Amino acid sequence: MNTPLKMAITGANGFVGQAVCKAALADGFEVRPLVRNESALAQLPAELQPDARIIGTIDGKTDWTGHLDGVACVVHLAARVHVMNETSGDPLAAFRAVNVAGSLQLARAAVAQNVSRMVFVSSIKVNGEETRFSAFDEHSPVHPQDPYGHSKAEAEEALRAFSQKSGLGLTILRPPLVYGPGVKANFAALAKLALRGIPLPFGAIRNHRSLIHVDNLADACVVVARHPAASYQTYMVSDGEDFSIGEMIALLAEGMGKKAVLVPVPVSVLSCLGRITGKSAQIQRLTGSLQVDSRAIRRDLRWLPPIEARDGLRRVGAWFAGNATKYD
C-alpha cells in the first residue's frame, strides 16, 4: 500500500484553511496544520490537532525547523490581509514583512526540508481592482492598487525566482472574492441585506463580478498540489460564472426562501450619493466589474469546480438564514 502524501497547510484554522484541510483529507492526504498560536490550534477539528504545529509570527525570521519534516507539499494561505483599522505607520512594510519575507522564508525552509511542492494562494488584487473591457487572465499585466495587492505581487515575483533556482515546484493561484458558509466582511454584509428582505437600490446595476466558493478554491489547491503539470504555473481560479450585484443578492435571497426586491436606481445617482457620504470606494465596489478568466486551469489540469456557481450562492444564502441570530 502506498504511503499517503503529507500536506502542510499554513493558516489552517482560517476560513479557507479549514476548507483546504477538509478537501485534502478527502483526497487522501495526511494533513499537518500550521497555525500561529494556541488559540488558533483550538479552532481546529480534534482529529487534526495531534499533528498540528504552532509556528508563531510569520515573517522573514520564522523558524520552520522540524515543522515540514515528512511533508510533500505545503499550501501557503497565511497572510496579512486587509486591515480595517490600520495602525501601522508604514502599512506596505508591514504587509511585506509577512506576505513577502515570510513567504520566501517558508519556501527556503521547504527546500531545506525536502518539500517538493508549494501552492501559494495569492489574490486577483495583484492585477487590480476593476476590469472594464475583458476579464483578467494569466497574461494580464500586474497592476496592484493597495499595499496588500503590492505585497502579494512582490511575493509572487520572489517565489517564482526562488523556485526556478531551487527546483521547488511552485503553483500560484489568484482567486477573486472567496465566499461560503461563515464568510465575513463585505460578503457577510451583502448576505445580511438579502436576509432583511428590504428594497435595495441595485436593480439598474449591470456589472460583472467573479467569485469562488471556498470549497471550490480548496479543491483547486488540492488538485494543483497533486498535478505534475501545475508546477511553475500561475492560474486564475473562479466558479466560472459572473454575476451583477443584483443577481448575487437574488440568489442569496432565493437560498433564504425570500424574494429580493431590487429598485432600479441609476448608477450615476448611487455614485453621487457615494461622493456626498464619503463612501465612493464602497459604491465603486458595488457597481464596478471585476472578472477572472479561469479557463487555463480547466484546460491544462481538467479542473472543474465541484460546486456550481448559482448553487453555491443559494447554499450560502441558506446557511445565513439558518444562522441569522449571529448577524442581528
N, C-alpha and C positions, 0 to 999 in steps of 0.2 A: 504494500500500500504506500502511495506517495505521501510524504510528509506535507501537511498544509503549509503554504507560504504565510509568513507573518507580515502584517501591515501595521506600521506605527502611524498614529493619527494625532497631529497637534491640534489643540483646541477641541478635543474630543467631547467635551461637555457642552459645547455650544449648540446653537440651533442647527447649523449644517453638520457639525461634528457628530452629533448623536445619530443623524440620518446616515452618515457615511459609515459609522461603526455598525449599524444595523445592516446596511447593504453589504458590507464586507463580510460579515459573519454569514449572511445568507448565501454569499458566493463561495464560501468555503475557506476564506482566510481565517487565520488566527489574528486577533486584534490586540494591539498594545496601545491603550490610550495614553497620551502625553498631555498633562494638564498643569496649570500654573501653581495651584495651592490645594490645601486640604478641603477648602470649601468647594472647589471645582471637582475634586475627587468624589465628594459626597453626592454630586449631581449625576454621577454615572450609574447605570444599572449595576446591581450587585454582582452579576456574573462577569462584569468587565473590570471590577476593582482589583482583583488579585494581581493582575499583570500590569496595572496602570503605574505610571511613573510621574512623580511631581518634579517639574523642571525649573520652577521659579520664573523669574522675568526672562523674556526672550529679547536678546539684543546681541551685539557683537561679541559679548563676553560669556554667553551662556555655556555652561559646561554640560555637554551631551554625553560625556563618557559613560559607557555602560547602558545608556538608555536605548541604544539601537542594536544591541547585540542580538544576533539571530534574525534580524529584520531584513526582508527582501525589498520592501517598498515603503516609503514614507509619504503620506499625504499631508501637505502643509496648509492648514487652514487658519491657524492662529495668526492674528494680525492686530495692529492698532487701526481701528476703524473710525468712522465718523464720530467726532466728539461734539455733542450738542452745546456744551458749555466749556469751551476751550480755556484752559488755564495756563497752558504753556506759553512762554514768551516767544518761542520760536517753534510754531507748530510743525513746519516742514522738517526741522531737525528731529523733533520727537517722532514723527512718522518714519523718518529714515532710520532711526536707531532700531526700531522694531522690524519694520517691513523690509528694509534693505539689508542692513548689517545683520539683523537677526536671522533672516532667511539664508544669507550667504554662510553664516556660521553653521547653520543646520546642514547645509549642503556639504560643507567641508567635513563635518562630523560623519555624515552619511558615507562619504567615500572612505574615510579612515576606518569605519566600522563595517566595510564591505556591503553596504546597501547598494543595490544595483539600479533602483528606480526611484524617482521623485516626482510627485504630482504637486504642482504649485497652483493653488486656486487664486487667481488674480481678479480682475474686475473689468467690465466694459468701460469703466471710467478712464482706463488707460487711453481709450480712443476719443473720449469726450463726453459731453452731457446731452447732445442732441444730434439727430440725423434729420436732414432736410430733403434730400433727393434720393438717397439709397441707403440701405442698411449697412452697418459696419460688418466687414468680414476680415479674414486674416491678412488681407493686403491693404487694409485701410491705414492711413497714417496715424501715428501716435500723437495725441493732442490732449493731454490731461488738463483739467481746469482748476483743480484744487490740490492741496497738499497730499491728501490721501491718494488721488489719482497719480500724482507725480511720483510718490513713493512706490506705488505698485509698478509703474513703468520702469523706474530705475531698478527695482528688484528683478523684474523680468530680464532686463539687459545684463545685469550682473550674473544672474543664474545661468543664462544662456552661455555667456563667455566661460564661466567656470565648468559647465557641463561639457562643452566642446573640448576643453583641455583635459578634463579628468576622466571622461567617459561615463559620467553619471547620466543615466537615461532619463532626461527631464521632459516632462509634458506640462505645458501651461494651459490652463482653462480660463477663459474670460466669460463669466456669466453676467447677465443683466440682473434686474431685481429678482431676488430669491424670495419665494413665498411658500407658505404651508401652515399646517396647524401649529399654533404657538408663536407665529411670527409677530414681531413687534414693530415699533417705529411707524413709518409712513403707511405701510400696507395695513397695519392694525387700525390706524385712523380711518382708512378708506373702508375697511370692513365695518367699523363702528358706525359710519354714516349709513351704510347699507342696512345695518341692523336696526337703526332707528326708524327707517321707512318714511322719512320726511322728504318732501320735494327737494331736489338738488339741481343746481343751475348748470348741468353738464350735457344737456341734450343736443347742443349745437357743436360740440367738440368732435372733430373728425381726425384726431391724431392716431398714431400707431405706436404702441408700446410692446416691446418684447419682455417676456417673463420666463422664469424657470421654477418649477415646483421643486422644493427641497429634495424630494425623493428622486426626481429626475437628475438633479445635479449629483446626488450621491451615487446614482447608478453610473453616470458618466465617469466619476472618479474611479470607480471600481473597474470599469471597462478599460480605461486608458492605463490603469496600473498593470493589467494583465497583457494587453495587446502589444506585441513586439513592434508593430508599425507606428505606435504612438510616441515612441522615444524621439526626442529632439523636435517635437512638433508643438505648435500653438493652435488651439481650437476655440472658436466661439461655441457656446452651448446655450440652447434655449428650448422652450417647449415646442417651438416650430410654428406657432400661430400668434399673430399680433392683434392687440385689441385697443380700442379707444377707451378713455376713462369711463365713459358711459356704459360701454359693453362690459367692462370689468365689474362695475357696480351691479349691473343687471344680472350677471352670472352669479355673483356672490349672493345677491338677494334671492335668486332662484334656489340656491342651495339652502337658504334660510327659510324657504317656504313663503317668501314675500315677493312682491312685485315692485320693482324700482320705479319711482316717479321722477322722470328727468325733464326739467324745464329747459327749452331751447334759448338760453341766454347767449347772445353773440360773444365770441372770444374777445373782441375789442372792448366790450363792456367789462368783462372779467379782468382784462389786462389793466384797464383804467382803475378799477377798484383795487387791484394789487398795488399800483403806484401810490394811490391815496392812503392805503393802510400800511404801506411798507412791507407788503408780502409779495412783491413781484417775483421773487425766486420760487416761492411756493406755487403761484399761479402758473409760472412757466413750466414747472414740472408736471402740473395737471394738464396743461394744454399742448405742450410740445411733444414731439415724437422722438423715440429712441429705439431703433430697430437693430436686431442682430441677425445675421445670416449664418445659420448653423449647418449649412449643407455639407461642409467639408468633413466634419466628424462623422456624419451619417454616411457619406460616400466612402471615406477611407477605412472606417472601422465598422461599418454596418451598424452603427449605433442608432437605436430608436428609443426615445423616451418612453418608459413604461406607463406613465400617466398622461393621457390625452389632455390638451390644454384646457378645453372648456370643462371637462370633468374635474380637472384639478381645482379650478376656481369654485365650482359648485361644492366640492368636498370641503374646501376651506370655509366657504360660507356656512355649511352645515356644522363644522367644528365651532365656529364663532357663535352660532346660535345656541349650541349646546353648552357653551362656556360663557354665556352672556354676562353672568354676575361678575366675572373678572374685569369686565370693561364698562361697568356702570360709572 
